[in-house]
Amino acid sequence: MSLAKQKTVDEADFSQHSSEYLQALASGELDRLLVSSPDQIYEVRKLPSIYGCMKGTFSIPEGVDLTEPVGMEDWSALGDDAPTGSR
């Protein structure tokens, strides 16, 4: 288990060098930045990417065409929630 790469700075330092600190977070040089003020400490960090978070959670059966239009009769399985009218 690796230790998080973090740095603690005061508000004035963050104000003067915020772009450098944000670049360090974006590049992975830092995992998180703690900014201290007289009465609080703020944590700044890069959020993990959610790209691919659903991978493997469902599958599309062989032969199913997701671009095929759905007819009104196909909506009957929804019961009262089925849309009404025509296009």
N, CA, C and O of each residue as an XYZ file, in Angstrom:
348
protein
N       0.836     -1.178      0.000
C       0.000      0.000      0.000
C       0.883      1.244      0.000
O       1.765      1.396      0.845
N       0.628      2.134     -0.969
C       1.466      3.326     -1.043
C       0.808      4.484     -0.299
O      -0.417      4.576     -0.213
N       1.632      5.341      0.221
C       1.122      6.505      0.931
C       0.694      7.562     -0.077
O       1.315      7.715     -1.129
N      -0.352      8.279      0.244
C      -0.840      9.342     -0.629
C       0.194     10.457     -0.695
O       0.821     10.809      0.303
N       0.354     10.998     -1.887
C       1.251     12.138     -2.064
C       0.434     13.394     -1.787
O      -0.431     13.769     -2.578
N       0.713     14.036     -0.666
C      -0.051     15.214     -0.300
C       0.864     16.337      0.137
O       2.026     16.131      0.490
N       0.306     17.517      0.101
C       1.043     18.702      0.524
C       0.066     19.602      1.262
O      -1.113     19.664      0.913
N       0.550     20.294      2.275
C      -0.259     21.256      3.021
C       0.316     22.640      2.801
O       1.516     22.858      2.966
N      -0.551     23.579      2.425
C      -0.132     24.964      2.193
C      -1.129     25.887      2.879
O      -2.241     25.477      3.214
N      -0.725     27.137      3.085
C      -1.665     28.106      3.646
C      -2.401     28.824      2.518
O      -2.039     28.693      1.349
N      -3.424     29.575      2.871
C      -4.260     30.257      1.877
C      -3.464     31.182      0.965
O      -3.691     31.213     -0.244
N      -2.547     31.922      1.533
C      -1.769     32.878      0.743
C      -0.929     32.152     -0.308
O      -0.861     32.575     -1.462
N      -0.292     31.058      0.102
C       0.522     30.271     -0.837
C      -0.351     29.676     -1.932
O       0.025     29.680     -3.105
N      -1.521     29.164     -1.546
C      -2.425     28.596     -2.552
C      -2.882     29.671     -3.535
O      -2.949     29.421     -4.738
N      -3.195     30.859     -3.032
C      -3.641     31.956     -3.901
C      -2.571     32.321     -4.922
O      -2.879     32.569     -6.088
N      -1.338     32.353     -4.494
C      -0.242     32.737     -5.381
C       0.139     31.635     -6.366
O       0.577     31.931     -7.477
N      -0.020     30.376     -5.980
C       0.475     29.263     -6.793
C      -0.605     28.246     -7.154
O      -0.297     27.084     -7.417
N      -1.860     28.671     -7.170
C      -2.946     27.718     -7.388
C      -2.823     26.953     -8.707
O      -3.098     25.754     -8.749
N      -2.417     27.624     -9.774
C      -2.326     26.916    -11.061
C      -1.265     25.817    -11.015
O      -1.458     24.751    -11.601
N      -0.158     26.060    -10.333
C       0.878     25.027    -10.224
C       0.383     23.838     -9.394
O       0.646     22.682     -9.727
N      -0.342     24.142     -8.303
C      -0.861     23.062     -7.469
C      -1.912     22.238     -8.217
O      -1.933     21.012     -8.110
N      -2.781     22.910     -8.971
C      -3.791     22.182     -9.732
C      -3.156     21.329    -10.827
O      -3.628     20.229    -11.115
N      -2.091     21.835    -11.432
C      -1.368     21.052    -12.436
C      -0.718     19.822    -11.788
O      -0.712     18.744    -12.382
N      -0.180     19.976    -10.595
C       0.428     18.846     -9.882
C      -0.624     17.788     -9.556
O      -0.336     16.592     -9.605
N      -1.835     18.219     -9.226
C      -2.918     17.269     -8.979
C      -3.313     16.564    -10.277
O      -3.517     15.350    -10.290
N      -3.420     17.322    -11.363
C      -3.826     16.752    -12.651
C      -2.802     15.752    -13.173
O      -3.172     14.747    -13.779
N      -1.540     16.013    -12.950
C      -0.481     15.137    -13.465
C      -0.240     13.910    -12.594
O       0.422     12.965    -13.022
N      -0.775     13.920    -11.370
C      -0.548     12.806    -10.466
C       0.640     13.003     -9.545
O       0.936     12.146     -8.712
N       1.323     14.135     -9.693
C       2.440     14.449     -8.798
C       1.953     14.552     -7.353
O       2.660     14.177     -6.417
N       0.715     15.074     -7.186
C       0.064     15.120     -5.884
C      -1.249     14.371     -5.962
O      -1.934     14.420     -6.984
N      -1.610     13.672     -4.883
C      -2.921     13.029     -4.793
C      -3.936     13.973     -4.164
O      -5.111     13.971     -4.530
N      -3.476     14.768     -3.224
C      -4.358     15.737     -2.595
C      -3.555     16.899     -2.046
O      -2.363     16.786     -1.757
N      -4.245     18.016     -1.912
C      -3.642     19.246     -1.409
C      -4.508     19.730     -0.259
O      -5.725     19.848     -0.401
N      -3.896     20.006      0.863
C      -4.608     20.555      2.019
C      -4.287     22.036      2.112
O      -3.122     22.425      2.192
N      -5.329     22.861      2.100
C      -5.168     24.311      2.181
C      -5.682     24.751      3.537
O      -6.858     24.575      3.856
N      -4.793     25.326      4.333
C      -5.177     25.716      5.691
C      -5.479     27.207      5.763
O      -4.770     28.042      5.203
N      -6.548     27.500      6.466
C      -6.907     28.877      6.789
C      -6.875     28.961      8.308
O      -6.711     27.936      8.971
N      -7.026     30.142      8.871
C      -6.961     30.245     10.331
C      -7.972     29.369     11.075
O      -7.707     28.933     12.196
N      -9.138     29.106     10.454
C     -10.152     28.352     11.180
C     -10.552     27.020     10.542
O     -11.332     26.272     11.131
N     -10.030     26.707      9.341
C     -10.412     25.465      8.673
C      -9.288     24.935      7.798
O      -8.337     25.644      7.468
N      -9.426     23.669      7.433
C      -8.521     23.062      6.453
C      -9.392     22.536      5.321
O     -10.378     21.841      5.566
N      -9.032     22.866      4.080
C      -9.767     22.437      2.902
C      -8.944     21.395      2.160
O      -7.722     21.509      2.058
N      -9.615     20.398      1.653
C      -8.937     19.368      0.873
C      -9.259     19.586     -0.604
O     -10.424     19.721     -0.979
N      -8.229     19.617     -1.431
C      -8.391     19.736     -2.875
C      -7.803     18.471     -3.475
O      -6.649     18.132     -3.215
N      -8.601     17.769     -4.281
C      -8.089     16.564     -4.915
C      -8.764     16.345     -6.247
O      -9.837     16.886     -6.515
N      -8.133     15.556     -7.068
C      -8.684     15.211     -8.367
C      -9.616     14.025     -8.176
O      -9.236     13.017     -7.579
N     -10.834     14.146     -8.684
C     -11.793     13.055     -8.557
C     -11.445     11.953     -9.546
O     -10.946     12.235    -10.635
N     -11.703     10.700     -9.180
C     -11.405      9.599    -10.098
C     -12.314      9.662    -11.324
O     -13.443     10.146    -11.252
N     -11.817      9.180    -12.415
C     -12.601      9.135    -13.646
C     -13.729      8.125    -13.505
O     -13.543      7.052    -12.931
N     -14.895      8.469    -14.027
C     -16.000      7.513    -14.016
C     -16.123      6.816    -15.364
O     -17.031      6.009    -15.559
N     -15.220      7.116    -16.296
C     -15.253      6.469    -17.604
C     -15.080      4.965    -17.428
O     -14.107      4.514    -16.823
N     -16.008      4.205    -17.946
C     -15.936      2.756    -17.850
C     -16.493      2.177    -16.563
O     -16.345      0.981    -16.315
N     -17.132      2.999    -15.736
C     -17.608      2.508    -14.440
C     -18.718      1.468    -14.567
O     -18.955      0.714    -13.623
N     -19.396      1.410    -15.695
C     -20.495      0.448    -15.887
C     -20.027     -0.813    -16.622
O     -20.823     -1.725    -16.846
N     -18.754     -0.873    -16.996
C     -18.245     -2.007    -17.764
C     -18.534     -3.328    -17.049
O     -18.220     -3.506    -15.872
N     -19.143     -4.245    -17.803
C     -19.420     -5.570    -17.267
C     -20.700     -5.683    -16.461
O     -20.997     -6.756    -15.936
N     -21.473     -4.596    -16.345
C     -22.685     -4.660    -15.526
C     -23.904     -5.133    -16.307
O     -24.914     -5.493    -15.703
N     -23.834     -5.139    -17.626
C     -24.938     -5.666    -18.433
C     -24.391     -6.142    -19.766
O     -23.264     -5.814    -20.138
N     -25.189     -6.915    -20.483
C     -24.776     -7.383    -21.805
C     -25.953     -7.288    -22.759
O     -27.111     -7.343    -22.344
N     -25.648     -7.145    -24.030
C     -26.664     -7.066    -25.075
C     -26.676     -8.416    -25.786
O     -25.661     -8.837    -26.340
N     -27.823     -9.095    -25.772
C     -27.890    -10.422    -26.396
C     -27.548    -10.384    -27.883
O     -27.793     -9.386    -28.561
N     -26.988    -11.461    -28.372
C     -26.643    -11.618    -29.786
C     -27.878    -11.375    -30.649
O     -28.953    -11.894    -30.346
N     -27.741    -10.608    -31.699
C     -28.822    -10.369    -32.637
C     -29.719     -9.187    -32.294
O     -30.587     -8.837    -33.094
N     -29.546     -8.569    -31.152
C     -30.367     -7.416    -30.781
C     -29.785     -6.178    -31.457
O     -28.591     -5.896    -31.350
N     -30.659     -5.440    -32.159
C     -30.249     -4.208    -32.836
C     -30.767     -3.018    -32.029
O     -31.965     -2.734    -32.040
N     -29.889     -2.338    -31.345
C     -30.297     -1.222    -30.496
C     -30.757     -0.009    -31.300
O     -31.344      0.916    -30.738
N     -30.497     -0.002    -32.607
C     -30.921      1.123    -33.443
C     -32.274      0.877    -34.102
O     -32.809      1.761    -34.771
N     -32.826     -0.313    -33.918
C     -34.110     -0.645    -34.526
C     -35.236      0.107    -33.811
O     -35.289      0.126    -32.582
N     -36.148      0.735    -34.593
C     -37.265      1.450    -33.951
C     -38.139      0.503    -33.131
O     -38.265     -0.679    -33.451
N     -38.727      1.030    -32.090
C     -39.616      0.254    -31.233
C     -41.051      0.588    -31.619
O     -41.429      1.759    -31.638
N     -41.863     -0.439    -31.931
C     -43.264     -0.223    -32.280
C     -44.110     -0.028    -31.039
O     -43.704     -0.401    -29.938
N     -45.278      0.553    -31.212
C     -46.171      0.816    -30.080
C     -46.553     -0.473    -29.356
O     -46.725     -0.466    -28.137
N     -46.690     -1.598    -30.102
C     -47.056     -2.861    -29.456
C     -45.961     -3.352    -28.500
O     -46.246     -4.073    -27.545
N     -44.728     -2.965    -28.757
C     -43.623     -3.372    -27.884
C     -43.697     -2.690    -26.515
O     -43.104     -3.174    -25.550
N     -44.408     -1.588    -26.426
C     -44.513     -0.852    -25.175
C     -45.578     -1.438    -24.247
O     -45.653     -1.054    -23.080
N     -46.394     -2.356    -24.744
C     -47.499     -2.884    -23.935
C     -47.023     -3.563    -22.654
O     -47.779     -3.645    -21.686
N     -45.804     -4.042    -22.631
C     -45.263     -4.692    -21.433
C     -45.146     -3.712    -20.266
O     -45.041     -4.126    -19.111
N     -45.165     -2.424    -20.568
C     -45.061     -1.428    -19.502
C     -46.388     -1.159    -18.813
O     -46.427     -0.483    -17.785
N     -47.490     -1.687    -19.374
C     -48.802     -1.486    -18.747
C     -49.220     -0.040    -18.778
O     -49.229      0.581    -19.841
N     -49.569      0.516    -17.620
C     -50.057      1.896    -17.543
C     -48.978      2.927    -17.866
O     -49.297      4.074    -18.178
N     -47.703      2.530    -17.794
C     -46.628      3.468    -18.079
C     -46.308      3.575    -19.562
O     -45.438      4.354    -19.952
N     -47.006      2.797    -20.402
C     -46.744      2.793    -21.833
C     -47.150      4.138    -22.452
O     -48.181      4.703    -22.086
N     -46.336      4.652    -23.393
C     -46.711      5.901    -24.064
C     -47.943      5.676    -24.940
O     -48.191      4.563    -25.406
N     -48.699      6.731    -25.156
C     -49.889      6.627    -25.996
C     -49.738      7.553    -27.187
O     -48.893      8.448    -27.190
N     -50.567      7.330    -28.199
C     -50.526      8.180    -29.391
C     -49.619      7.611    -30.447
O     -49.056      6.527    -30.290
N     -49.485      8.342    -31.511
C     -48.639      7.898    -32.630
C     -47.628      8.967    -32.955
O     -47.731     10.109    -32.505
N     -46.650      8.576    -33.745
C     -45.601      9.532    -34.112
C     -46.030     10.374    -35.266
O     -45.276     11.237    -35.715
